[in-house]
Amino acid sequence: MKELDRVILLTDLPADGLARGDVGTIVHAYKDGEAFEVEFFTLNGRTLAVATVEAAHLRPVNDHDVVHTRELHPA
C-alpha cells in the first residue's frame, strides 16, 4: 500500500467515528508502511476523519469490492 491508494478498514475505530468496511485514501505512509495516515470521507466528499491506522488494520481495494453505504448519526 502506498500514498493515494484506496484502502478498506478492517476494524472499527470508534474514537474516530469509523467502522469496519469504511473506505479511505492513504495520504501519508509512516516508517516503511507500518502505519498510514488515511482520510475517510462521505460519498459527497466531506472529510469524516483523518486517522493514523496500522497496516494490519487495512487492506487495499480490489476488483471484487463493492461500495456499500452506512448513514452517520450525529452524536
PERAZI-V200299 format. One record per residue. N is the residue number from 0. RES is the residue in one small letter. SS is DSSP state (a for helix, b for strand, c for the rest). Layout:
n-><N N>
res-><RES RES>
ss-><SS SS>
This chain:
n-><0 1 2 3 4 5 6 7 8 9 10 11 12 13 14 15 16 17 18 19 20 21 22 23 24 25 26 27 28 29 30 31 32 33 34 35 36 37 38 39 40 41 42 43 44 45 46 47 48 49 50 51 52 53 54 55 56 57 58 59 60 61 62 63 64 65 66 67 68 69 70 71 72 73 74>
res-><m k e l d r v i l l t d l p a d g l a r g d v g t i v h a y k d g e a f e v e f f t l n g r t l a v a t v e a a h l r p v n d h d v v h t r e l h p a>
ss-><c c c c c b b b b c c c b a a a c b c c c c b b b b b b b b a a a c b b b b b b b c c c c c b b b b b b b b a a a b b b c c c c c c c c c c c c c c c>
